[in-house]
Amino acid sequence: MKAVIFHAVGDIRLDEVAEPEIQQPTDAIVRITTSAICGTDLHFIRGTVPGMKQGTILGHEGVGVIEALGDDVRNFSVGDRVVIPSTIACGYCSYCRSGYYAQCDNMNPNGNQAGTSFYGGPELTGPFDGLQAEKARIPMAAVNLFKVPDDITDDEAIMLSDIFPTGYFGAELADVKPGHSVAIFGCGPVGQFAIASAKLMDAGRIFAVDTVLDRLEMARKQGAEVIDFNKEDPIETIRQLTGGIGVDCAIDAVGVDAECPHHAHEKSEQFEKEQEMVAPEQNPQGDLWQPGSGPSQAQRWAIGALAKAGTLAIIGVYPPNDMSFPIGQAMNRNLTIRMGNCNHRKYIPNLIKLVQSGAIDPTKIISQHESITSVLDAYKAFDTRQPGWMKVALTT
């Protein structure tokens, strides 16, 4: 079968590999009909989240049809159409039973302190082969699949695999309440869903910070007040627009590949040290696979833009070796900081209901549909933030 394979930092290929097989009685084999490219995948290729194993299939978003089931999968049938939550859980440990599927005690083969398991990630997450392939093996399938209702399309369902739950999770972590002011740093796909989720939670004002024009325009169409960080200072602008107070809530939807403004020469040495720390191996090729120029930039802006005693949610991805968080400023302003990987399965049932009700159309985020045979060109366009490339759905 065809699959997107990680070979090395800066080196991914569309290869022919063996089809997956049932390994445990709790497994399922899913024929993938739609997958997607995510910014998290770019972290691995850029080297800003290190530790990838050569030969791992990339991708953690998937919708498909069950082709085979282990004997202990009792709640699905061959032929069921399913969405695959990005994080992998056992369903029975104390964390899973409390809804913390991303901190499952049992699924990470590196041990119960190793953290989140998900498809297509570094060795520390498993590794588990990912979903940018024609077929995938799903462990503990009774928990790690969710049946897609007939009135939900593949395009709607693929947004429920990761980025819509993650954006909603971010707004929930930020403790968005009716009337609150919210600043969202990063207007990529997850940031767009964070904006949409803050609206669903009746936020009073939403500020959206980025510099990619089409992303800012999409945020504006959602009703956000947009700020281009290459044209104005986000902290100064947000304080000016909030009477000098700052926002109640901030969401970092960027992560380690944040960019600093073109004119920010005074912090270039600081950011260079951070970049060397988080990405000891890099392999940029012209404009391709360039690590972000300011790894802690989104955090710094978010902390500065918050009102005293405000709440910061971090849903952008940072690697375990990142030690650059500006803790002193946050501590001395009595900020609450909440962060982590999304517990996708917890949110999918409610988000399906929101889509069915017409409260939100998640497909508006999808900008391209590409065949898996064109995946490498799609990766390059997405990595370099080509105009109009917001979210790529891949068909097999």
N, C-alpha and C positions, 0 to 999 in steps of 0.2 A: 504494500500500500504506500501511498505518498504521505510524507510527513515533513514538517519543518524541524530540522535537527540543529541543535547547538553544537558547533565543532570547537569554537574557541571565541574569546572576546573579539568582536568585530568579524566573526565568521559564522554565518548561518547558511544552511543549504536546504533545498527541497530534495529529499532523498527517497529512494525506495527502501522500505524496511519491512520486516516480517509483521504480519497481522498479530494483534494481541490475542491471548487465549485465556480461558478461565483458569486461574491458579488456585483459588480458594472457593469453597462452596458459597461464600458470601459475595462473590464477584458477579459483575454483569459485563457484557460486551455491548457497547453502543456504537452503532453506525452514525458518525457525525454528519449532520446535514448542514449545520451552520456553526462556525466558530468565529473568533474575532481577534484582532490585534490590540493589545493593551499597552499603555505606557510602562507598566511593570515589566513587560517583555523587553522593552528598550533598555531598562536598567541593566539587565543581564548582559545584553549585547555590548553596551557601552562600558561595562566593567564596574559600574557604580554600585551594584549589588554583586559582590564576588562569590566565588565558590561553586560555580556551575560545573557539572560533570559532563565531559565530552560524550556526545551521543544521546543526550536527553532530548525528548520531543518537547518543543515549546508549546505554550498556550494553556490558559486556565479558564476559558469561557467556551461553553459548548451546549448545543441543542442537538438531539438526535433521536434515533429509533432503536429500541432494544433488540439486539439480534440473538443474544444467548444469556442464560441465567444460571447461576450456581444453584444447587439444591436448597440452600438455606435462604434464598431470596424469595419471600412468600407474599410480598405485597405488590409485585409487578408481573406483567406478562410479556412474552416476546411480542413485539409489534407496538408496544406502548411508546408514545412520543414523550420525551422527557427533557427537562433542563437539568444541567449539571452544576450544582453550587461549586464555586471555585475552591473553597477550603474543604478539607477531607476530615471526617469525624467518625467516631465509633458509634455514637448515639446512646451509649449506656454508662459512661463514666460520670462522675459528679459534675464535671465541667459541662459536658454535653447536656446533661439533664437540667442544668441551670441556664442553658442557652448560649454558653461560651464555646461554641463549636470550634472556633479558631484556636482554642487552647486545649483541645482534646488530649487526654492523658495517654491514649493508647495507639493512635495511628502513626505517629512519627517514629520510625525505626531507630532514630538517634536517641530516644529516651524521652521520658515525660517532662524534662526540663528544656528540651530542644526548641520548643515553640511550635508555631503553626505549620501544618502540612498543607500543601496545595499542589495542583498539577503544574508540571513544567518549570519547577523552581530549582534553587540550588541544592546541593547535597544536604545541607542542614535542614531542609524541609522534607526530606525523604531519601533520595528524590523519587518522585512519581512522574512517569511519562505524561506529557500534556495532551492537549485537545486540538491542536492544529494538525490534524491528521484525518484520514478517512475513517478510522475506527479507534476506539479507546477502551482500555480496561478500567472499570470503576470498582474500587474496593468498597466493602461494606455498602453494597448498592442499596439495601433497604433504607439506608439513611442518606446516602449521597446522591440520590436521584429524586426528582420531583416531577410528578406527572403533569404534563401541560394540558390544560383544558382545550377543548376543540375550538373555542372562540378566541384563543390566543395564537397569533401568528408566530412563525419562527423569528421574525425580526423583533417582535415584542419580547419573546422568550429569551433571546440571546442577551438582551439588556438586563434581564433578571438574573443571569448567571453570576455577574460580578458587579458591574459599575453602578447600576441603580441601587442595589442594596448597600454598596459602599458609600455612595453619596448620602443616602438616607441615614445610615449608621453615623456618618460624620455630623449631620445636623442633630441627631439624637445625642451624640457625645457632647456637642457644643451646648446642649440644654436650651435649644431654641424654643422660646415661648411666644405666644401672641404678643405682637407689638415690639418685640426685640429688634435691635439693629444687629446685623450680621455682616462680617467681611469674609469673603471667600477668596483665597489666594490660589490662583490657577484656574483657568477657564477651559481646560481640556474636558474630556468626556466625564470624568468623575466630578470635576468642579461644576459642570453644567447640571449634573444630577444633584449635587449639593445645593445649588441654587433652587432647583425645582422642589427639593425636599424642604428647604427652609420656607418656601412659599406654601407648601402643603401644611406646614406647621404654623402658618399665619404670622410669619415674621413681618415686622413693620417696615424696615428698610433693609435692602441687601446691596452691599457694595461688592463689585467683582473686579479683581486685580489681575492683569495679564498684559502682554504686549502684542500678541498675535491678533491682527485686526479682525479676522473672521470669527475668532473665538469671543472677542469682546462684543462683536455685533450679535452673536447668538445670545450672549448674556443679556445684552440690552433688550433684545426681543422678549426675553423672559421677564423683563421688568427690573433688572438689576441696574444700579448706578455704576457705570464702568469707569475704571481708572487704568490708564496706560502708564506702566511704571517707567517707560523710557521717556515720557513727556512730563511727568510730575511725580513728586515723592509721595508714595502711598500713605505713609504715616501722617505727613503734614496735611494732605488732602482730606483724609478721613477725619482727622481732628477738626479741621476747618468746617467740614460739612456736618459735624455733630456738636457744634458749639464748644469745641475744645475738650470734650469729654472722652471721645473714643466710642467704640462699639461694645455692645454687651457680649457678643460671641464672635469668635474667629475660627475659621476652618482652613487648615493647611492641606490643600488637595494637590500639592505639587510633589513634595518629597525631595529626595537627594539630588535630583537633576534640575533644581531650580536655577534660574538665570539671574545674574545681577544686572543692573542697568548698564548701558554702554558707557556711561560717564562715571561709573563708580570706581575710579582709580584708587581712591584712598583705602579701599578695603581689598584690593586685589591680592596683596600678600597673604592676608588672612584666608581668603577663599582658596588660594593656591595650596596652602597647607592643608586645608580641609579636603580638597580634591585629591591630594596625594594620600591622605589617610583613608578615605572611603574607596578609592579606586587605585590600588597599587599597580594593577595591570590595566592598561588602556591600549586601544588599537584604532584610533581615529583614521579615517580614510577620506581626506578632503573635508567636506562638510558632514560626512556620514559618521555616526556613532561617536559624536562629540559629547563627553560628559558635561553636565551642567556647570556653569562658571561660578555659581554661588551656592554650594550645598546647603548652607544654613540660612540662606537669604529669606525664604518664605517664613521660617520660624521667627526670624528677627523682625520682619515687617509685622507679622501677626501679633507678636508680643507688644510691639510699639503702638499698634493701632487699637489695642484693647483698652477699654475703660478700666480703671482700678477695680479689682475684685471681679474682673470678667473671666470668661471661660474660653480656653483654647482647645480645639479638637484637632488632632493630627491623624489624618488618614492617608497622607502621602507616604510612600515607602521609603524607609531608611534602613541601611544594613546594620547588623549587630556591631560592626567595628566603628560606627560613627559616634564620636564623643564630643561633638561640637555644639550641643544645645546651650543656648545662652541662659543658664539657670538663674544667674544673679539678678538680672533685670526682672524676670518673672517672679522670683521669690519676693523681691522688695516692692512689688505692686499687688501682692496678695492674689495672684492669678490662680485659677484652677486649671489644671492641665489633664486632659483625658486623651487617650490615644490607643491605637492597636489595629490589628487586622480584623476585618469585618467577619461577623458570624453569619455568613450568607444564608444558611438554611433557616435561621430564625426569622428573617425578614421576607423571604420569598412568598409565603402564603398571603400576607397582607398586601404586598405590592401587586400580586396578581389581581386581587380584588380591586385595587385602585385603578389598574389598567382596564379591567372589565367594566368598571363604572364610568369610564371616560374622564376620570379626574386628571389623568395624565396620559400623554401619548409618548412613550419612550423612544419610538422609532424616529422622532425628529432629530435625535442625536446622530443617527447613522448617515454618513455622508457618501459612502461608497459601498458597493457590492462587488467583490472580486472573487474570481475562481482561485482555488488553492494553487493552481498552476501559475498564477500571476503574483503569488504571495511575496516574492522577494522584491519586486518593484513596488508593491504596496508598502512593505516595510520601509523602504528607502524614502518614499514620499511622506509617510507618517513621521519618520524619524527627523526629517528636515523641516517639518511643519509647513509643507507646501500649502498654498492657499486652497481652502475648501476641503482639506483632509482632516476631518474631525474624528470620525470613528469608522473603521473598516470592518464590515461583516464579510467573512470568508465562506464560500460555498464549496462543497465537495461533490 
